[in-house]
Amino acid sequence: LTGLSKNTEYQYRIGAGDKRSQWMPFKTAGIGDFTAIIFPDSQSANYKGWAELVKTAWAQNPQAAFFANMGDLVDNGEMASQWNAWFSATEDMNKVIPFAGVMGNHETYTLDWKVRPPKVYLNLFSFPSNGYKQYQNQFYSFDYNGVHFVVLDTQAEEETNEPQLLADEVAWLKKDLASTKMKWKVVLMHKDVFQYAFANQPGRDNGF
């Protein structure tokens, strides 16, 4: 959507053919303090616990401006039932506030637990453009009320079909951070860059 005013309440509905959804509200970013709901991995074999967590978080934070899920939204990236469970749990929030998705390694798994490009994840969402057609929805950034958020793709080990991913993403990140004028910068990523107690565990140093 383009041409919207800041700090303004709007209504929208979705249509297909001669069918229309009900009108639903949303509010654009303004200035000042805000609340965001940040969820950890939601992957599971049974999404009842995830649904309860989302319900509780949303009920306790009805003023939230947007929500994020820090990767591994599903246990298997090609299992439709798990995606249906994820969307069912987040439906009430998704109707009125934006979602900031972070891709995890489980989004790259096939039904036979092999690794492949996360086609389902990449086609389910539409995130801000990063200028790379081949990496659309994998990493991106956005501003909200004076805060610059950067969402990174840390799955270079799984995405071997994109050998330039890490180098291109690092170059994009440096340019993105150099161009923002926001006082606060927040990075959202699935794998962390610190070793902690996992000095011998591969994949912890992502090159950022």
N, C-alpha and C positions, 0 to 999 in steps of 0.2 A: 504494500500500500504506500502511496506517495501523496504529498500535498496535505498531510494532516497537521493540525496545530498542536503545540505542546500543551500538556496539562489539560486535556479536553476529553470529555466523555463522548463516546460514539456508540452506535449500534450497528450490528452487521447480521446478515443471514447468508446461508449457503444454498445455492440452487443447482439443480440438474434436471434438464428437460422442463417439464411443467411442475416439478416438485420444489418446495421451498422449506427450509428449516424455520424454526421460530427465531424471532429477533433476539440477539444476545449482546450484552454490553461489553465494552472494553475501554480502557482509559490510557491515553498516551503519557509518556514520561514528562515530568515537569522539572522542578528544582527541589532541593532539600533532601531530608532523610527519606529512606525507603527500606522496605524489607524484601529480601529474596529468600526463597526456600531452596536449600541445597541438599539434594539426596545423594547418598552413597550408592554403590552398586545395588541394583534391584534384581539381578539375576536370581532365579530360583526354579525349583521343580514344582513348587506350589506357591502361587502368587497371592494367597489369602493374607499372609503377613505383610506383603507389599501394599495390598489394598488398604489394610488397616492403618499402616504407617502414613500413607498418602491422605487418607480420610482425616486422621488425627492432626497431621501437620497443617492441612488446609483449614480445618475447623479452628485451630489455634492461631492461625495467621491469615485471616480473611483479607487483610490489607496488603498482602504480598503483591509485589509488582511483577514478578516473574519467578519461574522455578527452573532449576537445573538438575540434571542427573549425571553423576560423574563417571559415566562409562559402564559397560556391562549391563545394559538395560535388560537384556535377556540372557539366558544361559546358552542358547543356541540361536545364532543369527538368522537361520533359515526356518525356524519352527514357528509356523503361523499362530498356533495356539498360545504361545508365549507372548508374541506381539499383541494378540487380541487381549490377553490378560493385562498387559502393560497399559494399553490404551483405555481399557475399561476402567482401570483403577484411577487413571489421571483425567478421565473425561470431564468431570466438573471443573477442574482447574484449567484444562486446555480450552474450554469454551470462552474463558474470560481473561486469561493472562498468557503471555508468551512463554515458550519453552526454549531453553538453551541446552541443546544436546551435546554430550561429550562422548565420542566413540571409544569403546573398549575392545579388548582382544576377543571377547566372546561374540561380538558382532561379526567377526570374520570366520566363524565356524560354520561348516556345512552340516547337514543332517547326519552324515557319517563321520563327523568330527575331524574333518580335514580343514585346512586353511585356504581361504579364497578371498577375493575382494568382497567387502561387505555390501553387496548390491542391495539387499533389502533395506538396511539402515539408510544408505545413501539416497534411496528413492522414496522413503517414507517421509522425509523432512525437507524443508527448504530454508536454509540458513543464509545469512548475509554473504555476498560474494567475496572471495579472496583474490580475484583476478586471475585465477588459474582454472580453466575449464576442466582439466583432468583431476583437480582436487576439490571440486565443489562439494560443500557440506562436510569436508574432512577437518578443516580448520578455518577459523573466522574470528572476527572481533565485532564488538558493538559498544555503544556508549549508553549509559543510563544515569541520569541525574548527576552528572559530574564525575562518574566513575567509568573508566575504560576497561572493559572485560575482553580478555583474549582466550579463545578456546583452541587448544592444541590437539593434534593427532599424534599420539605417542606409540603408534602401532607399526613402526617401520620394520620391525622384525617379522611381523605377520604379512605385511603388504610388500612382499618381495617382487611383485609385478611392477612396482613403482620404485626403482632403484634410486631415483633422484629425489624422492619424497623428503627425506630428512634435510638434505642440502637446500632444497627449494623452500621448505617450511622455515628453516632458520633464517634464510635471506628475507623471507616475507615478514617474519617476526621482528627482525631488526628494523626494517623499514616501517612497519606498523607502529612500533613503539616510538620511533623517532618522530613520527608525524602527529602523534596525539598530543593535545594540549591539556588533557585532563590531569588533575592533581593526583588522583588515585588510579593505580593500575592493578587489576586482579587477573591472575592466570588460572584457568580451569583446565585440568589435564587428568587423564586416567592413571598413568604411571607417574610416580614421583621421580625427582631427580636426585634424591638423597639415598645414601647407602643404608643408613640406620645400622641394624645388626645383621644385614644381609650382604655382607662384604663379598661372599662367594656366590651369591645368587645372580645369574645373568639377567640382563634386561633392565637393571636398575639405573644405569647411566645412559640416558637417552640423547646425550650430545648437546643439550640446551645449556 
